Amino acid sequence: MALDPTKHADWEIAEEAESRMKTVYELGEKLGLEKEELLPHGHYVAKLDYRKILDRLKDKPDGKYIDVTAITPTPLGEGKSTCVMGLVQGLGKRNKSAIGAIRQPSGGPTMNIKGSAAGGGLAQCLPLTPFSLGLTGDINAIMNAHNLGMVALTSRMQHETNYTDEQLAKRDLKRLDIHPNKVEFGWIIDFCAQALRNITVGLGGKMDGLTMQSHFAIAVSSEIMAILSVARDLKDMRERIGKIVVAYDRQDRPITTTDLDVAGAMTAWMVEALNPNLLQTIEGQPVVVHAGPFANIAIGQSSVIADRVALKLADYNVTESGFGADIGFEKFWNLKCRYSNLKPHCAVVVATIRALKCHGGAPLPVPGRPMPAEYGKENVGWVEEGTQNLLHHIETVKKAGINPVVCINAFYSDTDNEIKAVRRLCESAGARVAVSRHWQYGGDGALEFADAVVDACEEENDFRFLYDLDTPLSRRIELIATEVYGADGVSYSPAAQAKLQRMEADPEIKEMGTCMVKSHLSLSHDPSLKGVPKGWTLPVRDILSYKGAGFVVPVAGAISLMPGTASDPAYRRIDVDVATGRVKGVF
């Protein structure tokens, strides 16, 4: 008997449910995997040999492809991962073959405010502790690969400072003449460490490196992570890693990892990480976990490889896009689907009554503090006003030509009148609506949700991209800002304007996708603007180039690639039972 989520913490529910988990061998048998395709990491976690699976099943038709996105979330999140788990469990209750495909959580949010993204209540991904604390080492591989690039760069700069051209030639090196103020790369760590946002390296003597300003970013923002998300195979990954621009020389020519002779070694760290990870829902359905980029500062998707594998192994693949449809779904639509050549059948927009009230005028919830009392009281007016944000996201999905399903991720405190108001407004906008109580009841609470998604998948859609790759970069940014965010237009800082002009003249840039960076807490760049802001302009302050991943990255507003740790982080409540070794307190 599962524990009651209204009375027990997620980690307690997970710990109790783990006593009934299927082994990876049972999961592999259920999926029809051959022995050599399953690479166990213990009894309950495995990697999948994607090459062997895709080669064996290359002629098998793909299953239905479903993306789960959301409205603009509160800082507490709206339960997309929970909804993925609940939908997979609901499909299982309907005797459908289904797999969830989600991202690996970053240690930053896990040890900070947001938690591990394993789902919640009776709709979780298990085993919780391995999932939350490193899994099979993919993020460690990314950190090693990325930081090796910085080791190669900084050591090369030191040697070029200390040696003559003749001495460099004896070491089979040529002078790259790297400009110390034009280093694009930095270091990464998988925590929210604001003290590392701006650092100075190379302090000491001449043997301690070249003194220069540098920085750390969170691991999931690394270009290596983006490459893991979009790479189709090892050959593709090796080529992409070799194109990473780490710096520019004194003549403004790019310096790549290939120039530093480090691209092969960086790829070597990533070979095993290309294989997706196999876990399970709390009810024993398979879940593929792979890659972990945020959507506000990166592509925000699990990997193309994970989706290709899941679509061959199941009749329904439920994948997840980070944060709201303005950033997560937009990148799924215009980046991931473009790189994968996969066409979605349905998109789910998750909404909670809590978030709708937030967008409708209720006091803003603050992570780490008790929820304002107003959220526990019925207020249909706030819900109706906040539904304007939800309707905006529905229209974004429809612009992609995809059939939208609104999932009301119900809390036991939501009232019938509040739910009816959301249903009425969304159905009038042409969306299917399903109330799902998977958090409280598991798959049995997600039957209406599962039925709505199955129906939507059977309808024909007219999937289309927002822009073609031959669309000028400035026009792409304008389209995303006006058509997806609802801005009146775009403005550029002088530095961003200069980069824009240079990039639009670069033929390589014309073949790259556009991966926007902005706040996830508002449709705009300003996290304080809730609902559907009107009369605003998107301020682009910088434009980055990730040539390995194949992204141009416009940066809007004051957003950092290194989040900060809050005053009351989760790690204060995480501990270990020293008698059993069980971790407690992860959520």
N, C-alpha and C positions, 0 to 999 in steps of 0.2 A: 504494500500500500504506500503510495507516494505521500510525502509530507504536504501539509497544507501551506501554500505560499503566502497566505494572509497571516500565518503565525510563525513562519520560519524564514531565515535568510537564504538567499540563493545558494551560498556555499554549503549550507546544511542540507538543502534539498539535493544538490549535486552529490554530496558525499553519501547520502543514503541511497540515491539512485545508482551510484557507481557499483554497488554490490550486485546489481542485476545486469551490468553491461554485457554486451556480446563481445567476444574476442574478435580481433581483426581477422582471424581465420574464418569465423562465422560470417562476418561482414563480406569478406572476399568471396565466400561460397554463394552468398545471397546475390552478389553482383555478377557472378559468373566469371570471376577472375581465374586465370591460370596461376599455378604455383609461383612461377618466376616473375609474375607481374606484381606480386605483393611483397613489399620489403619491410618486414616488421621492425618496429622500435619498441620492444616490449610486447605485452599481450594486448594492449588496447589502443595503440597508435601505430600507424604504418605509413610508409611512403608508397606511392604508386609509380611503377615504371611506365611513364606516359608514352614513351616511344613504342614499347611492345604492345601496349593496349591499343593505341591509335593505329598501329600497323595491322594488328589482327582484325580490328573492327572497321577498317577503312571503307568497306562497302556497306556497312550497316547504316540505315537512315538515322539522322539525328532525332532526338526527342524534342519536346516543346521547350522553348527558351523563355524564361520569365525573369524579369528584373524587379527587384524590390527597392523602391526609393521612398521619399517621405516629403512632408511639408517642411517648412523652415523650422528647425527644432529649437527647443529650449536648451539651456546649457546641460540639462539632465538627459537629453536624448529622447527619442520617441519610440524606441524599441524595434528598429528595423531587423536587427539580428534575431530578436525574439520572434518577430513575425516570420522570418525565414524558417526558423525552427518549427514554429507553429504550423505554417503552411505545409512543410514537408510532412509533419506528423498528421495533419488533417488529410493530406493526400494518401498517406499510408492507411488511415482509417477507411478511406474509400477504395482500398485495394489497388491503388495506383503505385507504380514504380517511380520513386522520386528521390532526388539527391539535392542537398543544399550545397551551395558553393559560397563560402564566406572568406573574409580576410583574417590573417593572423593578427591578434592584438599586439599593439606596441607596449613595451614596458613603461613608457611615459604615462599614458592614461591609466594603465592598470595600477600603477603605484601612486596615482594622483587623484583625480576627481571622477572621471567618466567610467572607470572600471574596465573589465577585460573584454567586453563585447561578445560574451558567450551566450547571450540571451538572458532569460530570467524566468523565475517561477518554474512552471512545468513545461517550459519550452526552452531548453538549454542545449548547448553543445558539450559533450563529455569526451574524455575526462577533463574536468575544469582546471585542475592545477597545471598539468602539462600544457594544455591549450593556452593558459594565461602566462606561463613562466618559461618562455623560450621554445616550447614545442620540440621540433627536431633540429633546431639550430639554424633555420633559414636566415633570420635577422642577424645572427652572429656572423654568418657567412657574408651577408651584405656589408656589415660593418668592417669586416676584415678586408673585403675586396675594395671598398671605397677608401678606407684609410691607407691601404697599400698604395693607392694612387697618389695620396698626399705625401706619403713617405718618399715615393719616387720623385715627386715634384720638388719637395724641399731639399732632398739630398742632392738632386741635380743642380739646383740653384746654388747650394753651398759649394759644390765642386767647381762650378763655372766661376765663382767668385775667387776661389783659392788657386785655380790652375790656369796656366796659359793654354792657348789653342794647341800648341805642340804637346803639352802634357795631357790634355784631354784626348788628343788623337791616339796617344800611346795606350790609352784606356778604352779605345774603340768608341769614343764619344765625340759628338760634334757640339759646338756651342749653339744653344737654342736661344740665348739672349732674352730670357724670360723677364718681363717687367714685374718687379715686386709689388707694384700697385695695381696690377691687372690680373691677379689670381682669382679665377672664378670658383674653383673648388674650395672646400673647407674640410673640416673634420666632422665626423658624426658619432653620436652616442644615442642609445635607445632610452633616454630619460628626458624629462622636462627639466632642463638645467639652465635657467636664465643667466647664471653667473658665467656661462661659457659662450654667450652670444657674441661677445667681442673680446678677443684675447690677443696677446703679443707672444710670438714664438721666436726661438733663436736667441734668447738672452744668454749671455755668457761670452765665451771666447769664439775665435773663428772656427774651431772644431765643433761648436755647438749649433751650427746652422746659421742661416741668414736671418737677421732680426727683421721682422715685418709683422704687420697686423694680420690677424686671421680670425677664424670664427668656427663655432660648432653649430650644426643643425641636428634636429632629431632624425634618427636613422630612417624612419619611414618616408622622409622627404628626399632621400638620396636618389640620384638619377639611376643608380643600380637597382633600387627598388622599383622604379618606373619601368626599367628594362625587364625585370622579372615579370611584371604585370603584362607586358605586351609581346614578349618574345614568343615565337612559334616553336623554336627548338634550339639546340645548343649552337648550331651554326649561326642562326640569327642572333643569338645572344652574343657570341664572340664578335661578330661584325659590329653590333651596336656598341659594345664596350670599347672597341677600338676607335670609335668615332667621338667619344666623350671629350669635350673641350675643357681642359683644366685651367688654362691661362692664355694670355696673349703675350707676344714678344714686343719688343720696343718699336716695331714697325706695324703693330696691330694685327699681326698674323696669328691665327689660332694655334695653340699648342695642344695636341691631343695625347691620350694615353698611348697611342701607337708611337708618337714621337718620343715618348719616354721609355719605350720598350717594356711597358708594364701591362699592356692589355691582356696578354696571354696568361700571365700570373694572376691577374684579377679574375679572369674567367675561371681559372682553376679552382678558386674558392667557391665558385657558384655551381659547379657541375651537379652535385647532389641536391642542391636547393631547387633545381629545375623540376624535380619530381614532386607533385602535389602530396599533401598529407591527408590521410584518411582517419576521420573520427566518426562520431555518431551523435544522433539526437538522444534526448532523455528516454525516448521510446524505441530506440534501436535502429532508426533509419540512418543510412550513410550520409556523412557530411565531408566534403572536400574543402580543406583549408589551405590557401596558398596566396602568398604576397600580402602586403598590408599597408598600402599607401593611404594617407588621409586624402579627403576630397577637397578640403579648403586650400591645401598647399601642394597637392599632387593629383594624380589621376583618380584615386579613390575607388579602385576596383580590385577584386580578386583577379587571378590571372586568366589570360586567354587559354593557356594550357589546361587549367582546371575546368573551364567551361567546355572545352572540346572533349575532354575525357568524360565529364559528367553527361554530356549530350549523347555519347555513345553507350554509356552504361545504364541509362535510365530513360523512361518515357517523359519525365519532367525534370528539368534542371532549374532550380530556383537560386538565382545569383543575387548579390546585393551590391548596391552602389552607395557610397558614403554620403551622409548628411542629406540635405534637401534635394529636390529635383532640379533646382537651379544650378547646382554644381555637380553632385554625384551623377544624377541621371543625364545631365547635359554631356558629361564626359563619357558615360557609357554609350550614349547615342552617337556622338560625333567623333570619338576617339576609339573606344574599345571595339565597337561594332565595325568601324572602318578598318582597324588593324586585323581583326579576326575574320572578317567576311561572314559573320554570323548575323542572322536576322531574328530579332525577338518576336515572340507571339503575343506577349502581354506585359504590361508594366503595372505594378502595384504601388499606389501612393499611400503610405502609412500616415495616419493621423491619430492623435490622442485628444480627448476632451481637455486635458490639462494644457496642451500646447495651443489649442484653439482659444481657450480663455486668455492665455498669455498674449496672443495676437489681437484679442478683442478688447483689451483694456485692463485685465487683472494685473496685480502687482507682479513684477518680474521675480521668478524664483532664483535663489542664489545657491549655487552648489555648496554643500557643507553646512547649510543652515536649514532649519525646519521649513517645510512648505508653508507659504502663507495660508492662513485659515480660510481665505476666500475660495481656494481651490476645492475645498471640501463641501461647498454649498452650491446648490443649483443656481445657475445663472444663464438662462437660455440666450439672453441678449448678448452677453460676451461671446458665447459660442457662435451665434449667428454672425457677429461682426468678424470674429477670427476666421470663420470659414472662407472669407474672401482670400486669405492666403492660400488655403487649400485649393480653391477654385483656380487660382493663378497657376498652381503646379499641375492641375489637371489639364489646363490649356497647353502647358509646355509639353506634356506627354502626347497630347493630340497633334501638336505641330510635327511631331516625329512620325505621325501616321500609325501610332500604336494604340491598341485598345486599353484604356485605363480601368483599373479596379481600385476603388478606395477601400482600404481596410481600416475600420475604426478599431484600433487596438484598445479594447475596453478595459478599464479599471473597475474593480467591484464597487467603487464609490460613484461611478458615473450614473446619471439618472436617465430614465427612459425619455423624458422630454428633451434632454440635451442630445441624445443619440438620434431621436426622430428629426430634430432640426438639421443635423448634419446630413442625414439620409435624404431629406427632402431637397435641400439645396444642391447636393451633388448629383442626384438623379435628374434634377431639372437641367443640369449642365451636361447631361449625356454620359455620365459615368455609372458603371455598376458600383454598388455599395454593399459591403459585407461587414457585419459586426463579428469580431472574433474575440473569444475569451480563452485563448490558448495559454496565457500566463497563469490563469487560475485552474484550468481544466485540461491542459494539454491538447492532444489531437482531437479529443471529443468536443472541445470548445472551438475548434477551427473548421467544423464541417461546412458551415455556410460560406466561409472564406474559400475553402478548397473548391466548392462547387462553382463559385463565381469565377474563379481563375480558370477552371476547366472549360467553362462556357466561353470565356473570353478567348482562350487559346484556339477554339474551334472556328472563330470568325476570321475571315480574311482581313488583312490590314494592308496599308499602303506605306510601308516604312521608307523614309527618305531622310537624308542628312540636311542639316541646317545650311551648310555651305559646301561648295566643291573645293578641292584643293587648289584650283587655279584662282580662287577668290583672293584678292589682295588682303594682306594681314590686317590692315586698318579696317577694311570692310567686315572681316570675320569678327573682330573685336566689337565693332558696332552692332552687328547682328546679335551676338550673344548678349550684349548689354541691353539692347532695346527689346528684342524678341523673347528673351528668357528671363532677364532680371527686371524688365520694365522701366529701364532708365530712359531719359529723354535724349541722351547722347553720351559722348565720351570726351574727356579732356586728358591731356598728357603733360607731365612734367617736362622741363627742357631736356633732361637726360633721357627720358623715355621717348620723346619725340625724335631725338637724334638717333637712338637705336632703331626706332621704327623705320626711319628713312633708310638707314644702312641695311636693315634686314629685308626690306621690300626690294632692294636691289640685288639681294643674294639669291641665286637660283636654287640653292639647296633649301632655303627657308620655305620656298613655295611648295615643297613636297612634304612639309611637316605639319602636324596637327597643332591646334591652339588649345593650350591647357591653362585655364584661368586660375589665378590665385586671388581669393577674396574671403571675407568673413562668411562663416556658415550660419551665423545667428540672425541674418537678415537677408532679404532679397537684394538689398543694397550692399555697399561696402562698409556701412556704418552699423555695427551690431545693435545699437540702441533703437534703430528704426524697425518697428514691428509691422505686422499686417502686410499691406501692399503699398509701400511708399510711393508718393507721387511728386513730380516736379524736381527730380534730382539728376545729377550727372555723375557717371562713373569716372573717378580720377585714377588714371593709370600712372603710377609713379616710377615703374621700372619694367623692363622687358628682358627676360632671361632666355637663353638658348640652350636647350638640352638636345644636342644633335645625335647623341647615342640613342636616347629614347624616341627621338623624332618629334619633339615638342618645342614650340615657341611658348614661353610662359609669361604672359602679361601679369603684373602684380598690381592689384588695386587696393588702395587704402593702407592702413597701418597694421599689416599682418606680418607675423614673424615666422620664420622657418624653424625656430626653436621656442616651443611653448614654455611657460613658467610653471613651477610647482606652487600650488596654493598653500594657504596657511594651515589647512586641516586635511592633508592628503590621506589617501587610502592606506598607505604603508603603516600608518599609526595603529591600524586595526588588524594587520596581517601578522600571523605568528605561526609557530610550528609546535605540534604536540611532540615533545621530545621522546615520549614513550613509544609512539607509533610512527613518527615521521610524517604524519598527515599535516598538510597545510590548511589553516583555517583563516577565514576572513576575506578571501578573494571574492569579489563580486563582479 
